[in-house]
């Protein structure tokens, strides 16, 4: 009875802390600008089924895709046994519900065998992931200033925890199996890996009982701790990937969003009969503060962009295909997304573990540390990074969970141009030419066909057209 009460308290505390953290993250996401993402349910369901559940975009790189698939399927299937452990923890000592799912019969045998095989494969996959990140030198996409300190430690902590959870599972099953063998009683379920490990355990019944309970408690407490570590970790994508894909953009990738107020002004200029909609007002009828053009801080971005930041697994696929980054420029789409998340937690709510993104000398700039005056733009993301973007959409196409770094980049560039007139000189010259000449070039409209007159005169004189 005491063990069941203790387990119930742990269960309530684990899910209570997790819900508390999720509410803080949800509040962070909702500080973003409103955006209507309703409708197109059938298309969204299909995209979620293929990209989030089916891991469709992962298979552009076969080796990591297969490793990730093992961990992903293992996570889904092994959690069925977690349900059994929870039932055991709540009622096992009262009603004898040990191995509560054994009533499934042959299905239970297949389930336990699958669990053990997947658990062993997860250990192999995690070892491969660890080597890919920590080999000397590691893969290029696992390097960069944005992966220093906490992000690198976070990635390794996740791998270590997954190994500990699988080892605890084998301790529990192997000790339980050996106890049944020593007592001459058949044990429900089939355990191919534990059968191989039985000989490694002692034959003392008391020791086996301690090992079985130790494995049981270590596995479930590890899951509870891992559950509450998720909101502070890049591994939160195992939850956020699904809503993020559901609410991903359904418009063509090259289509930018328009600023409604500017669109209305253009329509009014082109059509005198067009009536400009009235500006929105507060519930009490008072005028609202004007909405800035573009984004200076996280609350100027749409809420979907903020959700992107909590869905990022920091895999670096976006940065590894970015032509600006590949040619040595400062831009890293992954860093833009990580900066957005870190700025939200710096300005609003932080989960249990605060994770400041601290850059080293490789970053080539120092972030602003004065929090009273810090913003996302210039506080974490520099104009140099933004103007390096070629808007090619390679980062958007490569992301396994449909994150859109380009949209955040465009919104911050809009702020630089429309609010601060801080575009590079080459763009300012083009803007002036468009305003004065109706074209990007420094020629008046009356001189626009001079080239044709000169070409005609050259051909008429009999001289070669091309010098």
Secondary structure as UniProt FT lines:
FT   HELIX           2..29
FT   TURN            30..31
FT   HELIX           41..47
FT   HELIX           48..53
FT   HELIX           56..60
FT   HELIX           62..87
FT   HELIX           88..92
FT   HELIX           93..95
FT   TURN            98..99
FT   HELIX           100..104
FT   HELIX           106..134
FT   HELIX           140..142
FT   HELIX           145..147
FT   HELIX           150..183
FT   HELIX           192..197
FT   HELIX           198..200
FT   HELIX           205..230
FT   TURN            231..232
FT   HELIX           234..236
FT   HELIX           237..246
FT   TURN            253..254
FT   HELIX           260..270
FT   TURN            272..273
FT   TURN            283..284
FT   HELIX           298..300
FT   HELIX           303..311
FT   HELIX           317..320
FT   HELIX           323..326
FT   TURN            327..328
FT   HELIX           333..347
FT   HELIX           361..363
FT   TURN            371..373
FT   TURN            378..380
FT   HELIX           383..387
FT   HELIX           394..398
FT   TURN            400..401
FT   HELIX           405..414
FT   HELIX           415..419
FT   HELIX           425..437
FT   HELIX           445..447
FT   TURN            448..449
FT   HELIX           450..460
FT   TURN            461..462
//
